[in-house]
Amino acid sequence: MFQCTWDPAKAARNHAKHRVTFAEAATTLEDPSGLDVHDAGHSGTEERHLRVAMSSEARILTVVYTLRTEHGQTCYRLISARPASRRERGWYTGSSGAADAGP
C-alpha cells in the first residue's frame, strides 16, 4: 500500500462536490494500468500530477496529487479526486477519444 495524506477539510469538500472520498481515490495508486501525467499547468509552487486509474470500487477516477517527503518517507498528498471525464476514460481504456473532439 502507498502512503497517502490529505487535508480532512479539503477531503470533505471534495466528497460533497464530486462524491469521491480520498480513501477511495488512494486505491487508484494500486492500479498497475493507471496513467500518470505531470500537470504543468497547475504546478506553480509544487509539482502536481494527474492520475487516471481504476479504484477499488471499480470506478475510473482522476486524482490530482503531489509527492511530499514526510517523516523521511515519500508519500502521496491527495489534492482532488473526481470521476474521470469521457476523454480521460478513453485514455485509460485505450479508446481514441475522438467522440470528445467535438464537431
C-alpha positions in Angstrom: 0.0 0.0 0.0 1.1 3.5 -0.8 1.5 6.1 1.9 -1.1 8.9 1.4 -2.1 12.0 3.2 -4.7 14.7 2.7 -6.3 17.7 4.4 -9.5 16.4 6.1 -11.4 19.7 5.3 -10.4 19.5 1.7 -11.4 15.8 1.5 -14.9 16.7 2.9 -15.4 19.4 0.3 -14.2 17.1 -2.4 -16.6 14.4 -1.4 -19.5 16.8 -1.2 -18.7 18.2 -4.7 -17.6 15.0 -6.6 -19.0 12.1 -4.4 -15.4 10.6 -4.3 -13.7 10.0 -1.0 -10.0 10.4 -0.7 -9.8 6.9 0.8 -11.3 5.6 -2.4 -9.0 7.8 -4.5 -6.0 6.4 -2.7 -6.8 3.0 -4.0 -6.2 4.2 -7.6 -2.4 4.1 -6.7 -2.6 0.3 -6.7 -3.9 0.1 -10.3 -0.9 -1.1 -12.4 -2.7 0.2 -15.5 -3.1 3.7 -14.1 -1.9 6.6 -16.2 0.2 9.4 -14.6 0.9 12.7 -16.2 2.7 15.8 -14.9 0.2 18.7 -14.5 2.4 21.5 -15.7 -0.5 24.0 -15.8 -1.1 23.7 -12.1 2.5 23.1 -10.8 3.3 26.7 -9.6 4.6 26.1 -6.1 4.8 22.3 -6.2 4.9 19.6 -8.9 1.4 18.3 -9.4 0.4 15.1 -11.1 -2.8 13.7 -12.6 -3.6 10.0 -12.3 -6.4 8.3 -14.3 -6.9 4.8 -12.8 -9.5 2.3 -11.6 -10.4 2.5 -7.9 -11.3 -0.4 -5.6 -14.9 0.5 -6.2 -14.4 -0.3 -10.0 -14.7 3.4 -10.9 -12.3 5.2 -13.2 -11.2 8.3 -11.3 -9.0 11.3 -12.0 -6.8 12.1 -9.0 -4.6 15.1 -8.6 -1.7 14.6 -6.2 1.8 15.8 -5.3 4.7 13.9 -3.9 6.0 15.0 -0.5 8.5 13.8 2.0 7.1 13.4 5.5 9.0 11.8 8.3 11.7 10.7 5.9 9.2 8.9 3.6 7.9 9.9 0.3 4.1 10.0 0.3 1.3 11.0 -2.0 -0.6 14.1 -0.9 -4.0 14.0 -2.5 -5.4 17.3 -3.7 -8.6 16.4 -5.5 -10.4 13.4 -6.9 -13.4 13.0 -9.2 -14.9 10.6 -11.7 -12.9 10.6 -14.9 -14.3 12.6 -17.8 -15.3 10.8 -21.0 -12.0 11.8 -22.6 -10.0 10.6 -19.6 -11.8 7.3 -19.6 -10.9 7.0 -23.2 -7.2 7.5 -22.4 -7.4 4.8 -19.7 -9.3 2.3 -21.8 -7.2 2.9 -24.9 -10.1 4.4 -26.9 -9.2 7.2 -29.3 -11.4 9.8 -27.6 -12.4 11.0 -31.0 -16.0 11.4 -29.8 -14.8 14.1 -27.4 -13.1 16.1 -30.1 -16.4 17.8 -31.0 -17.7 18.8 -34.4 
